[in-house]
Amino acid sequence: MDKVSGNNATVVNASIDKWSFNELSFQHLDARELRVLVPAILGVICVLGVACNLTAMVILFSNAHRGKLSLINSLIFNMMFADGLVLAFSMPFRAASFSKASWDLGWVVCKTADWFLQSCMAAKSFTVAVMAKACYRYVSNPTQQVSIHLGSILVVFFFIWLSACSVTIPHWLFATLQRRIRGLVCVLAVPPEAQNFMSVYVKAYPLVVYCAPLSFALIYFWKAYGQGQRRSSKTQNLRTQIRARKLTLMLFSLTVAMAILWLPQWVVWLWERHIAERDIESAKPLASSLPLLLTLSAQLLTFSLSLVNPLIVLSLSEEFREGYKGLWRRLTLRKQLPPKHKAGPHMPTAPQSPCPRPETSVQLRGENSFGSSSSQGQSRQAKPQTEQEGGREIDMVSLKDGIVLPDLEHFWHERETGSLTEENDPVPWEHQNNDGKK
C-alpha cells in the first residue's frame, strides 16, 4: 500500500522493490489560493524574463553582425538562450502542473520536462565556468587583439550542451507516470537494479553540476580581479583595464546570483533524495518532509534566475546599455521625415542663380580693402561700417540661397565700373581715405 507523506509526496512501496518520489516541480497544491497564486507569479516571471532575454539576445546578435564577435559575448548569448528555453518551454508546464490536482499533460511531457529543466540549468552552470576562464584570459592581457571564428564558438556550444544533456539523463530515464489516490502523478521511480547507481548519482550530480563549475568560476574571477588591480602607466591601457574590470564585475555578479538563487533548490533536492533512501533502509515511510513555503520558494527562486540574469547584464554593461538605447530608439522613436514640397503652378519660387556669381571675388577684395581702411578711422566710421556689415550679411545670405537681388547687383556693378558720383556714392569714406593718402 502506498503512502503519501507531506509536501514532497515521498512514495514508498510496501514491497520495497523500488523507491520513487514526486518531483517538487510537479507538486500538487492543496490550498486553492496557492493553486492560483503560484501559477500567476510564474506567469509574471515568464513574460518579463522572455522580454528581457530577447532584448539581450537581439543586442548581442546585432553586435556580432557588426563585427564585434567575441567569446565572452557569445557565452553570454548562450546563457540568455538557456534562460529563454527555461521560460518558454519549461515554466508553462510547471505552472500548469501546479494548478491541477492530477497530472494530465501526458507521458511525453512527464518524461522530458524535468530532464529539460535540469539540462538547461546545467548548461548555464557550465557556461559560467567557461566564461570565467575566458574572462581571466582577457583581463590578463586586455590590449591583445583576439580573433575567434564562428565555427570555434559553435564547437564550444556543442560540448557545453552535450555535457549538460548527458549528465541529466537519469532524470529522463526514470521519470514515469503512476496512479495514486488523486489520479496520475509524475514521479522519478528507480527500479531495484539501479538503486546502487542512483545512490552514487544523487551525491555526484550536485558536485558536477553546481559545486564544481561555480567554484571554478569564483576562483578564476578572483584571479581576474587581482589582475585588474594592476594599473598601467599608459592612458590607453588604463582605459582598457577599467573596461575589463567592469566586465569582470558583471560576470562575477552573474555567478553570485546563480549560486544564491539556485542554492535553495539544491537543498530541497538533496533532502528529498536523502529521505527516499532512508525510507528504503528503514522499510517504512518517514514523515520528515520540508515546509511547503520552503519548497515553493526554492522553485520560484530557481525560475526567477532566468529573469535576474538579463537584468544584471543590461544594467551593469555599458555596451548593453548603449545597445538597448539604440534598439529602443529604433523601435519606438522612428519617425518618417516630412515629405519635401515640390514647386507647383500655385507655389511661387524665387529666381535661382544657375551658377555662383563672379562678383563674389570682387566682394571679398572690397571687404579686405574696407578692413584695412576702417582700422585707421574706426571712430568716424562706426555707423557706416555697421550699415555695410548689414549689407554684407544680406548679400552673403542671398548668395548662399542662390537668390539674385536687383539692388545688390546694381550696387556691385557701379563699384566695379567706377561710375559713382559724389552724390550717389554709397561708400564715400573709402574715396575720402584714398584722397587723404594721396
Rosetta blueprint (number, residue, H / E / L):
1 M L
2 D L
3 K L
4 V E
5 S E
6 G L
7 N L
8 N L
9 A L
10 T E
11 V E
12 V E
13 N L
14 A L
15 S L
16 I L
17 D L
18 K L
19 W E
20 S E
21 F E
22 N E
23 E L
24 L H
25 S H
26 F H
27 Q L
28 H L
29 L L
30 D L
31 A L
32 R H
33 E H
34 L H
35 R H
36 V H
37 L H
38 V H
39 P H
40 A H
41 I H
42 L H
43 G H
44 V H
45 I H
46 C H
47 V H
48 L H
49 G H
50 V H
51 A H
52 C H
53 N H
54 L H
55 T H
56 A H
57 M H
58 V H
59 I H
60 L H
61 F H
62 S H
63 N H
64 A H
65 H H
66 R L
67 G L
68 K L
69 L L
70 S L
71 L H
72 I H
73 N H
74 S H
75 L H
76 I H
77 F H
78 N H
79 M H
80 M H
81 F H
82 A H
83 D H
84 G H
85 L H
86 V H
87 L H
88 A H
89 F H
90 S H
91 M H
92 P H
93 F H
94 R H
95 A H
96 A H
97 S H
98 F H
99 S H
100 K L
101 A L
102 S L
103 W L
104 D L
105 L L
106 G L
107 W H
108 V H
109 V H
110 C H
111 K H
112 T H
113 A H
114 D H
115 W H
116 F H
117 L H
118 Q H
119 S H
120 C H
121 M H
122 A H
123 A H
124 K H
125 S H
126 F H
127 T H
128 V H
129 A H
130 V H
131 M H
132 A H
133 K H
134 A H
135 C H
136 Y H
137 R H
138 Y H
139 V H
140 S H
141 N L
142 P L
143 T L
144 Q L
145 Q L
146 V L
147 S L
148 I L
149 H L
150 L H
151 G H
152 S H
153 I H
154 L H
155 V H
156 V H
157 F H
158 F H
159 F H
160 I H
161 W H
162 L H
163 S H
164 A H
165 C H
166 S H
167 V H
168 T L
169 I H
170 P H
171 H H
172 W H
173 L H
174 F L
175 A E
176 T E
177 L E
178 Q E
179 R E
180 R E
181 I L
182 R L
183 G E
184 L E
185 V E
186 C E
187 V E
188 L E
189 A E
190 V E
191 P L
192 P H
193 E H
194 A H
195 Q H
196 N H
197 F H
198 M H
199 S H
200 V H
201 Y H
202 V H
203 K H
204 A H
205 Y H
206 P H
207 L H
208 V H
209 V H
210 Y H
211 C H
212 A H
213 P H
214 L H
215 S H
216 F H
217 A H
218 L H
219 I H
220 Y H
221 F H
222 W H
223 K H
224 A H
225 Y H
226 G H
227 Q H
228 G H
229 Q L
230 R L
231 R L
232 S L
233 S L
234 K L
235 T H
236 Q H
237 N H
238 L H
239 R H
240 T H
241 Q H
242 I H
243 R H
244 A H
245 R H
246 K H
247 L H
248 T H
249 L H
250 M H
251 L H
252 F H
253 S H
254 L H
255 T H
256 V H
257 A H
258 M H
259 A H
260 I H
261 L H
262 W H
263 L H
264 P H
265 Q H
266 W H
267 V H
268 V H
269 W H
270 L H
271 W H
272 E H
273 R H
274 H H
275 I H
276 A H
277 E H
278 R H
279 D H
280 I H
281 E H
282 S H
283 A L
284 K L
285 P L
286 L L
287 A L
288 S L
289 S L
290 L L
291 P L
292 L H
293 L H
294 L H
295 T H
296 L H
297 S H
298 A H
299 Q H
300 L H
301 L H
302 T H
303 F H
304 S H
305 L H
306 S H
307 L H
308 V H
309 N H
310 P H
311 L H
312 I H
313 V H
314 L H
315 S H
316 L H
317 S L
318 E H
319 E H
320 F H
321 R H
322 E H
323 G H
324 Y H
325 K H
326 G H
327 L H
328 W H
329 R H
330 R H
331 L H
332 T H
333 L L
334 R L
335 K L
336 Q L
337 L L
338 P L
339 P L
340 K L
341 H L
342 K L
343 A L
344 G L
345 P L
346 H L
347 M L
348 P L
349 T L
350 A L
351 P L
352 Q E
353 S L
354 P L
355 C L
356 P L
357 R L
358 P L
359 E H
360 T H
361 S H
362 V H
363 Q H
364 L H
365 R H
366 G H
367 E H
368 N H
369 S H
370 F H
371 G H
372 S H
373 S H
374 S H
375 S L
376 Q L
377 G L
378 Q L
379 S L
380 R L
381 Q L
382 A H
383 K H
384 P H
385 Q H
386 T H
387 E H
388 Q H
389 E H
390 G H
391 G H
392 R H
393 E H
394 I H
395 D H
396 M H
397 V H
398 S H
399 L H
400 K H
401 D H
402 G L
403 I E
404 V L
405 L L
406 P H
407 D H
408 L H
409 E H
410 H H
411 F H
412 W H
413 H H
414 E H
415 R H
416 E H
417 T H
418 G L
419 S L
420 L L
421 T L
422 E L
423 E L
424 N L
425 D L
426 P L
427 V L
428 P H
429 W H
430 E H
431 H H
432 Q H
433 N H
434 N H
435 D H
436 G H
437 K H
438 K L
